[in-house]
Amino acid sequence: DGYGEIRLSRDKARKQETWDKLETAHNDGVYVEGKVVNKVKGGFTVFVDVVKAFLPGSLIDPKGGKDYPDLTGQTLDFKVMKFDKKRSNIVLSRKAVLQEQNSEERERLLGIIKEGEKIEGTIKNLTDYGAFVDLGGLDGLLHITDLSWKRVMHPKEVLKVGEKMEFMVLSFDEEKMRVSLGLKQLSEDPWKDIESKYHVGQVVNGEVALTTDYGCFVKLDDDIEGLVHITDLDWKNKNINPASILEKGDKIDVKVMEIDLEERKVSLSRKHTTENPWKEFEDKHNNGDILEKLKIKSVTDFGVFVELEEGIDGLIHISDLSWSKKINHPNEFTKVGEEIDVVVLEIDKDNRRLSLGHKQLEENPWDVFETVFAEGSKHQGTVLSKNDKGAIVGLPYGVEGFCPTRHSIKEDGGKLNADEALEFEVIEFNKDSKKIILSHTTTHKEVADEKGGDKKKGKSTAGSKAVKKINDSVEKTTLGDLDALTALKEKMEKK
């Protein structure tokens, strides 16, 4: 400074040194280390020693896009893409560094990863469908189906994050750098010699591994499981809930029903390890057997269920309850808890169905009713109920008949009343459908007399209708026309 003093600057020296380093890195393509200090519009501010540089968002990640990671506070390697000391403009790229590293890693992995070879990796994270494994710069997928020879519900049953282990390379896509890994392939396939251990018809003891809505899985050995379908759990209950009778860890005997090597499935049965109670029942009983004092278990719209033995129920259809009584609902005939005698109608052990009858305990009274209630016969009856179509009439011997509205007009022109006792004539009898159609109108004395007179005179049906029409007309005519109509009526009767 003219006085012998030398002025020094450490700050300028550091800046000059850094600018020289940045210039060399730009020219030679080497990396520089920088610290990301804060996020700015379009990217990040990075300090390389004491010189401020800019890292654009487009040069952060090889994947590109706007959703780049936040690098604030991290010290990383960068490549100098633009260098302008005069304008103090330095542009860095993290993307270029990663691409070069990935390229180097790719070359390294291409030499290591071979299909069918073993490779070491670390469990990175777990998902519902498998696990991602860090192979040292490249992630491999271990699918849940390749975890174990036995059934696995979730990878966490077998793996832990951070665990280091050996895997088998199943496939490697060099272009997309995708690796599929397997764990179960490192051990012998238990399905190869399954037929030497198990055969159809064999009864084995297994452990319940899982219960579901449709059955339960039973563990036969460390790697083999079979399914007991809900229909093969119990002879007596078709739709039993597996969880209500079995728990995980229970030891049960099962019978091997089928082995499917292609699908790698074993079908098991629990019920077939015991005697079929329906077969035992069939051996003891025949169609036509009478069973007494059976308890009503339930009543439905279509019939009554009774319990014959523990777990064996039979159905009495509504049509098999009574010969003569018209039953709209079985609860009109019997109630739950009551006892009833039945006849065995049919035993179907394959479908576990038993048809029973109650009315069959007696002879079919309709064979006799066919004579008693022959068409044209007259009987005293009581009106039980009425509707728009007609009336239900109680007849002798507990039989019911139906009187249509058009046949229910009384002699005085009135209608039938409930609980009224009158005479009825049978106009239709059908034994097969157990149907008796009645008429009260035809029992009127005048109609009966007219029919008697008609028969004596040999009057035709057409003539009878014509006379009735004239009668109706006479009732409706005026006094002035009465003589003419009367003469016409007499003429028609003579004809």
C-alpha positions as CSV (number, residue, x, y, z in Angstrom):
1,D,0.0,0.0,0.0
2,G,3.1,2.3,-0.3
3,Y,3.8,2.0,3.4
4,G,5.2,-1.6,3.3
5,E,1.9,-3.3,4.3
6,I,0.6,-6.2,2.1
7,R,-3.2,-6.5,2.1
8,L,-4.5,-10.1,1.9
9,S,-8.0,-11.6,1.3
10,R,-8.8,-15.2,2.3
11,D,-12.4,-14.7,0.9
12,K,-11.2,-13.8,-2.6
13,A,-8.7,-16.6,-2.6
14,R,-11.4,-19.1,-1.8
15,K,-13.6,-17.7,-4.5
16,Q,-10.8,-17.8,-7.0
17,E,-9.9,-21.3,-6.1
18,T,-13.5,-22.5,-6.4
19,W,-14.0,-20.7,-9.8
20,D,-10.8,-22.4,-11.0
21,K,-12.1,-25.8,-9.8
22,L,-15.5,-25.2,-11.4
23,E,-13.9,-24.2,-14.7
24,T,-11.7,-27.4,-14.7
25,A,-14.8,-29.5,-13.8
26,H,-16.7,-28.0,-16.7
27,N,-13.9,-28.5,-19.2
28,D,-13.0,-32.0,-18.0
29,G,-16.5,-33.3,-17.2
30,V,-15.6,-34.3,-13.6
31,Y,-18.0,-34.0,-10.6
32,V,-18.0,-31.2,-8.0
33,E,-19.4,-31.5,-4.5
34,G,-22.1,-29.0,-3.5
35,K,-24.6,-28.4,-0.7
36,V,-28.2,-27.7,-1.5
37,V,-29.1,-24.7,0.7
38,N,-32.7,-23.8,-0.3
39,K,-35.5,-24.2,-2.9
40,V,-36.1,-21.4,-5.3
41,K,-38.4,-20.9,-8.3
42,G,-37.6,-23.6,-10.9
43,G,-35.0,-25.5,-8.8
44,F,-32.5,-25.2,-5.9
45,T,-29.7,-22.9,-4.9
46,V,-26.4,-24.9,-4.4
47,F,-23.2,-23.7,-2.8
48,V,-20.0,-25.2,-4.2
49,D,-17.6,-24.1,-1.5
50,V,-18.3,-20.3,-1.5
51,V,-19.6,-19.9,-5.0
52,K,-23.4,-19.9,-5.5
53,A,-24.8,-22.1,-8.4
54,F,-28.2,-23.0,-9.7
55,L,-29.7,-26.5,-10.0
56,P,-32.8,-26.5,-12.4
57,G,-35.7,-28.8,-11.6
58,S,-35.4,-30.5,-15.0
59,L,-31.8,-31.6,-14.1
60,I,-32.5,-33.2,-10.8
61,D,-33.8,-36.6,-11.6
62,P,-33.5,-38.9,-14.6
63,K,-37.2,-39.6,-14.5
64,G,-38.0,-36.0,-15.2
65,G,-41.3,-34.3,-14.4
66,K,-42.4,-31.6,-12.0
67,D,-42.6,-33.9,-9.0
68,Y,-38.8,-33.9,-8.2
69,P,-37.6,-34.7,-4.7
70,D,-36.7,-32.1,-2.2
71,L,-32.9,-32.1,-1.8
72,T,-32.6,-29.2,0.7
73,G,-29.7,-29.7,3.2
74,Q,-28.1,-32.6,1.2
75,T,-24.5,-32.6,0.1
76,L,-24.2,-34.3,-3.3
77,D,-22.1,-34.6,-6.4
78,F,-23.0,-32.5,-9.4
79,K,-21.9,-32.0,-13.0
80,V,-21.2,-28.5,-14.2
81,M,-23.4,-27.9,-17.3
82,K,-22.8,-24.2,-17.8
83,F,-19.9,-22.0,-16.7
84,D,-19.9,-18.1,-17.0
85,K,-17.6,-16.4,-14.6
86,K,-18.3,-12.9,-15.9
87,R,-22.0,-13.2,-15.2
88,S,-21.4,-15.4,-12.1
89,N,-23.7,-18.0,-13.8
90,I,-23.1,-21.6,-12.9
91,V,-25.7,-24.3,-13.8
92,L,-25.4,-27.8,-12.2
93,S,-26.9,-31.1,-13.0
94,R,-27.7,-34.0,-10.6
95,K,-29.4,-35.9,-13.4
96,A,-26.2,-36.3,-15.4
97,V,-24.4,-37.8,-12.4
98,L,-27.2,-40.3,-11.7
99,Q,-27.4,-41.3,-15.3
100,E,-23.7,-42.0,-15.5
101,Q,-23.7,-43.9,-12.2
102,N,-26.7,-45.9,-13.3
103,S,-24.9,-46.7,-16.5
104,E,-21.9,-47.9,-14.5
105,E,-24.2,-49.8,-12.1
106,R,-26.0,-51.4,-15.1
107,E,-22.7,-52.6,-16.5
108,R,-21.8,-54.1,-13.1
109,L,-25.2,-55.7,-12.6
110,L,-25.2,-57.1,-16.1
111,G,-22.2,-59.0,-15.1
112,I,-23.7,-60.3,-11.9
113,I,-27.4,-60.9,-12.6
114,K,-28.0,-64.1,-14.5
115,E,-31.3,-66.0,-14.8
116,G,-31.3,-69.1,-12.6
117,E,-28.4,-67.8,-10.5
118,K,-28.4,-66.8,-6.8
119,I,-28.0,-63.2,-5.8
120,E,-27.9,-61.4,-2.4
121,G,-30.2,-58.5,-1.5
122,T,-31.8,-56.6,1.3
123,I,-35.6,-56.4,1.8
124,K,-36.5,-52.8,1.0
125,N,-40.2,-52.7,1.6
126,L,-43.3,-54.9,1.7
127,T,-46.6,-54.7,-0.2
128,D,-49.7,-56.8,-0.4
129,Y,-48.5,-58.4,-3.6
130,G,-44.9,-59.0,-2.7
131,A,-41.6,-57.3,-1.6
132,F,-39.0,-55.0,-3.2
133,V,-35.4,-56.1,-2.8
134,D,-32.4,-53.8,-3.0
135,L,-29.7,-55.6,-5.1
136,G,-27.2,-52.7,-4.7
137,G,-28.5,-49.9,-6.9
138,L,-31.3,-51.8,-8.6
139,D,-34.5,-53.1,-7.1
140,G,-35.9,-56.5,-7.7
141,L,-39.5,-57.7,-7.2
142,L,-40.2,-60.8,-5.2
143,H,-43.9,-61.7,-5.9
144,I,-46.0,-63.2,-3.1
145,T,-46.5,-66.4,-5.1
146,D,-42.7,-66.9,-5.2
147,L,-42.2,-66.5,-1.4
148,S,-43.0,-70.1,-0.3
149,W,-44.4,-73.4,-1.6
150,K,-47.2,-73.1,0.9
151,R,-49.9,-70.5,0.9
152,V,-48.9,-67.0,2.2
153,M,-51.5,-64.4,2.9
154,H,-49.1,-61.5,3.3
155,P,-45.3,-61.2,2.8
156,K,-44.9,-60.0,6.4
157,E,-45.6,-63.6,7.4
158,V,-42.2,-64.6,5.9
159,L,-40.1,-61.4,5.5
160,K,-38.9,-58.4,7.5
161,V,-37.8,-55.0,6.2
162,G,-34.0,-54.7,6.4
163,E,-33.4,-58.5,6.3
164,K,-30.5,-59.6,4.1
165,M,-30.9,-62.9,2.3
166,E,-30.2,-64.9,-0.8
167,F,-32.7,-65.0,-3.7
168,M,-33.0,-66.8,-7.1
169,V,-33.1,-64.7,-10.2
170,L,-36.2,-65.8,-12.1
171,S,-36.0,-63.3,-15.0
172,F,-34.0,-60.2,-15.9
173,D,-35.1,-57.6,-18.5
174,E,-31.9,-55.8,-19.5
175,E,-33.6,-53.0,-21.4
176,K,-36.1,-52.1,-18.7
177,M,-33.7,-53.2,-15.9
178,R,-36.4,-55.2,-14.2
179,V,-35.5,-58.2,-12.1
180,S,-38.0,-60.9,-10.9
181,L,-36.8,-62.8,-7.8
182,G,-37.8,-66.0,-6.1
183,L,-37.3,-67.4,-2.6
184,K,-39.1,-70.7,-2.7
185,Q,-37.1,-71.8,-5.7
186,L,-34.0,-72.1,-3.5
187,S,-35.7,-75.2,-1.8
188,E,-36.9,-78.5,-3.4
189,D,-40.4,-78.4,-4.8
190,P,-42.5,-80.5,-2.4
191,W,-45.1,-81.2,-5.1
192,K,-42.7,-83.3,-7.1
193,D,-43.0,-86.3,-4.8
194,I,-46.4,-85.5,-3.2
195,E,-47.9,-88.7,-4.6
196,S,-45.3,-90.8,-2.8
197,K,-46.5,-89.2,0.5
198,Y,-50.3,-88.9,-0.1
199,H,-52.9,-90.8,-2.1
200,V,-56.6,-90.5,-2.7
201,G,-58.6,-92.2,0.1
202,Q,-55.8,-91.8,2.6
203,V,-56.8,-90.5,6.1
204,V,-54.2,-88.2,7.6
205,N,-53.9,-85.9,10.7
206,G,-53.4,-82.2,9.9
207,E,-53.4,-78.8,11.5
208,V,-56.0,-76.1,10.7
209,A,-54.1,-73.2,9.2
210,L,-57.0,-70.9,8.3
211,T,-60.8,-70.8,8.3
212,T,-62.7,-69.0,5.6
213,D,-66.4,-68.6,4.6
214,Y,-66.1,-71.4,2.1
215,G,-64.1,-73.9,4.2
216,C,-60.8,-74.3,6.0
217,F,-57.1,-74.9,5.0
218,V,-55.4,-77.8,6.7
219,K,-51.6,-78.1,6.9
220,L,-50.4,-81.6,6.0
221,D,-46.7,-80.8,6.3
222,D,-44.4,-77.8,6.2
223,D,-45.1,-76.9,2.6
224,I,-48.4,-78.7,1.6
225,E,-51.9,-77.5,2.5
226,G,-55.2,-78.8,1.4
227,L,-58.7,-77.3,1.4
228,V,-61.7,-78.8,3.3
229,H,-64.7,-77.3,1.5
230,I,-67.7,-76.2,3.6
231,T,-69.7,-79.1,2.1
232,D,-67.1,-81.6,3.3
233,L,-67.0,-80.5,7.0
234,D,-70.0,-82.2,8.4
235,W,-72.6,-84.8,7.2
236,K,-75.4,-83.2,9.1
237,N,-75.0,-79.5,8.4
238,K,-74.5,-78.4,4.8
239,N,-73.9,-74.7,5.4
240,I,-72.1,-74.7,8.7
241,N,-69.8,-71.8,9.5
242,P,-66.2,-73.3,9.6
243,A,-65.2,-70.9,12.3
244,S,-68.0,-72.1,14.6
245,I,-66.5,-75.6,14.9
246,L,-62.8,-75.2,14.1
247,E,-60.0,-72.8,15.1
248,K,-56.5,-72.2,13.8
249,G,-54.1,-74.8,15.3
250,D,-56.8,-77.5,15.8
251,K,-55.6,-81.0,14.9
252,I,-58.2,-82.9,12.8
253,D,-58.4,-86.1,10.7
254,V,-59.0,-85.5,7.1
255,K,-59.4,-87.8,4.0
256,V,-57.6,-87.1,0.8
257,M,-60.3,-86.8,-1.9
258,E,-58.3,-85.4,-4.9
259,I,-54.8,-84.4,-5.8
260,D,-54.4,-81.9,-8.7
261,L,-50.7,-81.7,-9.6
262,E,-51.3,-79.1,-12.4
263,E,-53.2,-76.7,-10.2
264,R,-51.2,-77.7,-7.1
265,K,-54.4,-78.3,-5.1
266,V,-55.3,-81.0,-2.6
267,S,-59.0,-81.5,-1.8
268,L,-59.7,-82.9,1.7
269,S,-62.8,-84.0,3.6
270,R,-63.5,-84.1,7.3
271,K,-66.9,-85.7,7.1
272,H,-65.7,-88.7,5.1
273,T,-63.5,-89.8,8.0
274,T,-66.8,-90.8,9.8
275,E,-69.7,-93.0,8.8
276,N,-72.4,-91.3,6.8
277,P,-75.4,-91.1,9.2
278,W,-77.8,-90.9,6.2
279,K,-76.5,-94.2,5.0
280,E,-77.0,-95.7,8.5
281,F,-80.6,-94.3,8.5
282,E,-81.3,-95.8,5.1
283,D,-80.0,-99.2,6.3
284,K,-82.4,-99.1,9.3
285,H,-85.5,-97.7,7.5
286,N,-87.4,-98.3,4.4
287,N,-90.1,-96.3,2.4
288,G,-93.4,-96.9,4.2
289,D,-92.0,-97.2,7.7
290,I,-94.1,-95.5,10.4
291,L,-92.2,-93.3,12.9
292,E,-94.0,-92.2,16.0
293,K,-93.9,-89.1,18.2
294,L,-91.4,-87.1,16.3
295,K,-90.9,-83.5,17.5
296,I,-91.7,-80.6,15.2
297,K,-88.4,-78.7,14.7
298,S,-89.6,-75.8,12.5
299,V,-92.6,-74.7,10.4
300,T,-92.3,-73.0,7.0
301,D,-94.7,-71.8,4.3
302,F,-94.2,-75.1,2.3
303,G,-94.2,-77.6,5.1
304,V,-93.0,-78.9,8.5
305,F,-89.5,-80.1,9.5
306,V,-89.2,-82.8,12.1
307,E,-86.1,-84.2,13.8
308,L,-85.7,-88.0,13.4
309,E,-82.2,-88.4,14.8
310,E,-79.5,-86.0,15.9
311,G,-78.6,-84.0,12.7
312,I,-81.2,-85.8,10.5
313,D,-84.3,-83.8,9.7
314,G,-87.2,-84.8,7.5
315,L,-89.8,-82.7,5.6
316,I,-93.6,-83.1,5.7
317,H,-94.8,-81.1,2.7
318,I,-98.0,-79.1,3.3
319,S,-99.8,-81.3,0.7
320,D,-99.0,-84.4,2.9
321,L,-100.5,-83.1,6.2
322,S,-104.2,-83.9,5.6
323,W,-106.4,-85.7,3.1
324,S,-109.5,-83.7,3.6
325,K,-108.7,-80.3,5.3
326,K,-107.6,-77.4,3.1
327,I,-104.5,-76.0,4.8
328,N,-103.3,-72.5,3.8
329,H,-100.3,-72.6,6.2
330,P,-98.8,-75.5,8.1
331,N,-99.1,-73.6,11.4
332,E,-102.9,-74.1,11.1
333,F,-102.2,-77.8,11.5
334,T,-99.3,-78.0,14.0
335,K,-96.9,-76.0,16.0
336,V,-93.1,-76.1,16.8
337,G,-92.5,-78.5,19.8
338,E,-95.5,-80.7,19.2
339,E,-95.2,-84.4,18.4
340,I,-96.4,-86.0,15.2
341,D,-96.5,-89.5,13.7
342,V,-95.2,-89.9,10.1
343,V,-94.7,-92.3,7.3
344,V,-91.3,-92.4,5.4
345,L,-92.1,-91.6,1.8
346,E,-88.6,-91.3,0.3
347,I,-84.9,-91.4,1.5
348,D,-82.3,-89.5,-0.6
349,K,-79.0,-90.1,1.1
350,D,-77.0,-88.5,-1.7
351,N,-78.7,-85.1,-1.4
352,R,-79.5,-85.7,2.3
353,R,-83.2,-85.3,1.9
354,L,-86.0,-87.2,3.7
355,S,-89.6,-86.9,2.5
356,L,-92.3,-87.7,5.1
357,G,-96.1,-87.8,5.2
358,H,-98.7,-87.6,7.9
359,K,-101.9,-88.1,6.0
360,Q,-100.6,-91.4,4.6
361,L,-101.1,-92.9,8.1
362,E,-104.8,-93.2,7.0
363,E,-106.5,-94.6,4.0
364,N,-107.3,-92.0,1.3
365,P,-110.9,-91.0,2.3
366,W,-111.4,-89.5,-1.1
367,D,-111.9,-93.0,-2.5
368,V,-115.0,-93.2,-0.3
369,F,-115.9,-89.5,-0.8
370,E,-116.2,-90.2,-4.5
371,T,-119.3,-92.3,-3.8
372,V,-120.7,-90.2,-1.0
373,F,-120.4,-86.9,-2.8
374,A,-121.3,-88.0,-6.3
375,E,-122.3,-85.3,-8.7
376,G,-126.1,-84.5,-8.2
377,S,-126.1,-85.7,-4.5
378,K,-127.4,-83.2,-1.9
379,H,-125.9,-82.6,1.5
380,Q,-126.4,-80.4,4.5
381,G,-123.5,-77.9,4.8
382,T,-122.4,-75.0,6.9
383,V,-121.0,-71.8,5.4
384,L,-117.5,-71.4,7.0
385,S,-116.2,-68.3,5.2
386,K,-117.0,-66.1,2.2
387,N,-115.1,-64.0,-0.3
388,D,-115.7,-62.3,-3.7
389,K,-115.6,-65.6,-5.6
390,G,-117.9,-67.6,-3.3
391,A,-118.1,-69.5,0.0
392,I,-116.3,-72.3,1.7
393,V,-118.8,-74.9,3.0
394,G,-118.3,-77.5,5.7
395,L,-119.7,-80.8,4.7
396,P,-120.1,-84.1,6.6
397,Y,-117.0,-86.2,7.5
398,G,-114.9,-83.0,7.9
399,V,-114.8,-82.3,4.1
400,E,-114.9,-78.8,2.7
401,G,-116.5,-77.7,-0.6
402,F,-116.7,-74.5,-2.5
403,C,-119.9,-72.8,-3.6
404,P,-119.2,-70.2,-6.4
405,T,-121.1,-66.9,-6.1
406,R,-123.3,-67.6,-9.1
407,H,-124.5,-70.8,-7.3
408,S,-125.0,-69.2,-3.9
409,I,-128.3,-67.2,-4.4
410,K,-130.9,-68.3,-2.0
411,E,-134.7,-68.9,-2.8
412,D,-135.5,-65.4,-1.6
413,G,-132.8,-63.8,-3.7
414,G,-130.5,-63.2,-0.8
415,K,-126.9,-64.2,-0.4
416,L,-125.3,-66.9,1.9
417,N,-124.3,-65.9,5.4
418,A,-121.4,-67.2,7.5
419,D,-122.4,-70.0,9.9
420,E,-125.6,-70.5,8.0
421,A,-126.7,-74.2,7.5
422,L,-128.3,-75.0,4.2
423,E,-128.7,-77.7,1.6
424,F,-126.2,-77.9,-1.2
425,E,-126.0,-80.0,-4.4
426,V,-122.6,-81.4,-5.7
427,I,-122.2,-80.2,-9.2
428,E,-118.5,-81.2,-9.6
429,F,-116.3,-83.7,-7.8
430,N,-112.5,-84.2,-8.5
431,K,-110.7,-86.8,-6.4
432,D,-107.2,-86.0,-7.8
433,S,-107.4,-82.3,-6.9
434,K,-109.6,-83.0,-3.9
435,K,-112.1,-80.4,-5.1
436,I,-115.9,-80.4,-4.5
437,I,-117.9,-77.7,-6.2
438,L,-121.4,-77.0,-4.7
439,S,-124.6,-75.2,-5.6
440,H,-127.3,-74.0,-3.3
441,T,-129.4,-72.4,-6.1
442,T,-130.1,-75.7,-7.8
443,T,-131.6,-77.1,-4.5
444,H,-134.5,-74.6,-4.5
445,K,-137.8,-76.4,-4.6
446,E,-139.2,-74.5,-7.7
447,V,-136.1,-75.3,-9.8
448,A,-136.3,-78.9,-8.7
449,D,-140.0,-79.1,-9.7
450,E,-139.2,-77.4,-13.0
451,K,-136.5,-79.9,-13.7
452,G,-138.9,-82.8,-12.8
453,G,-141.6,-81.4,-15.1
454,D,-139.1,-80.9,-17.9
455,K,-137.9,-84.4,-17.7
456,K,-141.5,-85.8,-17.9
457,K,-142.2,-83.7,-21.0
458,G,-138.9,-84.5,-22.5
459,K,-138.1,-80.7,-22.9
460,S,-134.7,-79.9,-24.5
461,T,-132.0,-77.9,-22.8
462,A,-132.6,-75.1,-25.4
463,G,-136.3,-75.1,-24.6
464,S,-135.6,-74.8,-20.9
465,K,-133.4,-71.8,-21.5
466,A,-136.0,-70.2,-23.6
467,V,-138.7,-70.8,-21.0
468,K,-136.4,-69.2,-18.3
469,K,-135.9,-66.3,-20.6
470,I,-139.6,-65.8,-21.0
471,N,-140.1,-66.1,-17.2
472,D,-137.6,-63.3,-16.7
473,S,-139.3,-61.2,-19.3
474,V,-142.7,-61.8,-17.7
475,E,-141.3,-60.4,-14.4
476,K,-140.0,-57.3,-16.1
477,T,-142.9,-56.6,-18.6
478,T,-145.9,-54.1,-18.3
479,L,-149.5,-55.1,-17.7
480,G,-150.4,-54.2,-21.4
481,D,-148.0,-56.9,-22.7
482,L,-148.8,-59.6,-20.2
483,D,-151.4,-61.5,-22.3
484,A,-149.2,-61.7,-25.3
485,L,-146.2,-63.0,-23.3
486,T,-148.3,-65.5,-21.4
487,A,-149.6,-66.9,-24.7
488,L,-146.1,-67.2,-26.0
489,K,-144.9,-69.0,-22.9
490,E,-147.8,-71.6,-23.1
491,K,-147.0,-72.1,-26.8
492,M,-143.3,-72.7,-26.1
493,E,-144.1,-75.1,-23.2
494,K,-146.4,-77.2,-25.5
495,K,-143.7,-77.2,-28.2
